[in-house]
Amino acid sequence: MDSGERTTGTRDEYFNLVSVLYHSLQGADHLEVYIFDAETSGDERLAAFFREAQVMHVQIADRAKGLLGIPENRALGGVPPDAISGGMPQEEVPPEEAAGGMSPGDMAGGMPPDPGDGPPDGGPRVG
């Protein structure tokens, strides 16, 4: 048993592969922002470079998955994405209903109004 396995109970190569997988996927995710920034500034040459780098990160992540024995196209633990809601179609919820009947415009400074801030008679708040 090597020293890493004695310390963590996990063989070092598993930790190393998981680390490479994590950092490759994180890098690919970050590159999405760089691609957007380059496209927004009109620099297609730079956007193409970032796309190429993103593909390389994804390829490395896929290789790490293979070495870890993770099958390709395994969505959410093998559950098809359309089965997540129990097979029922998801309803669109208007924003004002999603926030408990409040919309972002109802909030002052991003915080819901404090019930104690209204007039003592319970009338409408002004301002």
Secondary structure as UniProt FT lines:
FT   HELIX           3..8
FT   HELIX           12..40
FT   TURN            41..42
FT   HELIX           44..68
FT   TURN            72..73
FT   TURN            75..78
FT   HELIX           81..83
FT   TURN            84..87
FT   HELIX           95..98
FT   TURN            99..101
FT   HELIX           104..106
FT   TURN            109..110
FT   HELIX           115..117
FT   TURN            120..121
//
